[in-house]
């Protein structure tokens, strides 16, 4: 994807971060690798995510939930909500004096990451090696990926119908997005029916409702306004928002 499109998607996701409270279900994850998208999902602000990224850009890692709060300056309420889902490597937990700038931490983490294969190129046979994924589910994952034009974020794997969250976690231990698909975001207020339908999360009925809402209420002021539409899947807004943007007035 062109650099300007990546920047556009990142800015658009940033605009959503203050719109929702943390989602009810948060699956275990290593907080050192929180993306803008993941940060939005758990309720972090732009500034809090930027602090984490600045810390990580120094080659440092957070080794505990408390250290994460110190680095990011998240509120106590958010800390209490999300910290139980933090998952640190076993070798970090066993050594409480482990230095976050330790070459061994960086080496081990890099090796673990490098062992993962690309979620956007994995085939049916590779997926079937994951416990819980058979022929039917593996084909469904590939089919969904094709409809998307490729996964933009790992979390989209949770959107695959019938794929258990535990199985998703197992899958993401072995696969991640290494190649980003070239997808052009669509300007919501200029979108046609066919353009909206091209988004895997939007069917014909929803596309019609979006256009009807715009005709009745005028141009959308924010992507969150989509949730005002009857039967709009609000829980899918973060995923749908990856494919839409609004021009600045």
HELIX and SHEET records of a PDB file:
HELIX    1   1 UNK A    3  UNK A   14  1                                  12    
HELIX    2   2 UNK A   31  UNK A   33  5                                   3    
HELIX    3   3 UNK A   36  UNK A   42  1                                   7    
HELIX    4   4 UNK A   46  UNK A   56  1                                  11    
HELIX    5   5 UNK A   65  UNK A   72  1                                   8    
HELIX    6   6 UNK A   76  UNK A   82  1                                   7    
HELIX    7   7 UNK A   83  UNK A   85  5                                   3    
HELIX    8   8 UNK A   90  UNK A   93  1                                   4    
HELIX    9   9 UNK A  103  UNK A  114  1                                  12    
HELIX   10  10 UNK A  124  UNK A  127  1                                   4    
HELIX   11  11 UNK A  135  UNK A  148  1                                  14    
HELIX   12  12 UNK A  154  UNK A  159  5                                   6    
HELIX   13  13 UNK A  165  UNK A  172  1                                   8    
HELIX   14  14 UNK A  188  UNK A  190  5                                   3    
HELIX   15  15 UNK A  193  UNK A  197  1                                   5    
HELIX   16  16 UNK A  204  UNK A  217  1                                  14    
HELIX   17  17 UNK A  223  UNK A  228  5                                   6    
HELIX   18  18 UNK A  234  UNK A  236  5                                   3    
HELIX   19  19 UNK A  237  UNK A  240  1                                   4    
HELIX   20  20 UNK A  241  UNK A  243  5                                   3    
SHEET    1   A 2 UNK A 117  UNK A 118  0                                        
SHEET    2   A 2 UNK A 175  UNK A 176  1                                        
SHEET    1   B 2 UNK A 186  UNK A 187  0                                        
SHEET    2   B 2 UNK A 244  UNK A 245  1                                        
END                                                                             
